[in-house]
Amino acid sequence: MIQNLSVGEHFETSDHQVIRFDLLSKKIENKASIVRYDYFRADYDEVRKQMHALQLETSNININKNVCEVEYRWSSIKENCLSVRSEYIGKKKEIKK
């Protein structure tokens, strides 16, 4: 909210004038937590094994020609990566500010 609005003197040699005001605001605290993964402590041998197994599973799927093949494959890769990440890569401790 704006309070104490006042029009002041001319600005330098211009015909414009200085405007002064107080701006009142309220801080809204965001309590949503962000998940951060600790990739340095991951077991990459297990991640590779799991990704290889998932790759073999998805390579045998017959794709309906009505569905865009590239989009289907990308969504499959993305889902597999996210599931392996959540299973084999630990989360970092939450830092409180």
Buried (B, 14 or more C-beta within 10 A) or exposed (E): EEEEEEEEEEEEEEEEEEEEEEEEEEEEEEEEEEEEBEEEEBEEEEBEEBBEEBEEEBEEEEEEEEEEEEEBBEEBBEEBEEEBEEEBBEEEEEEEE
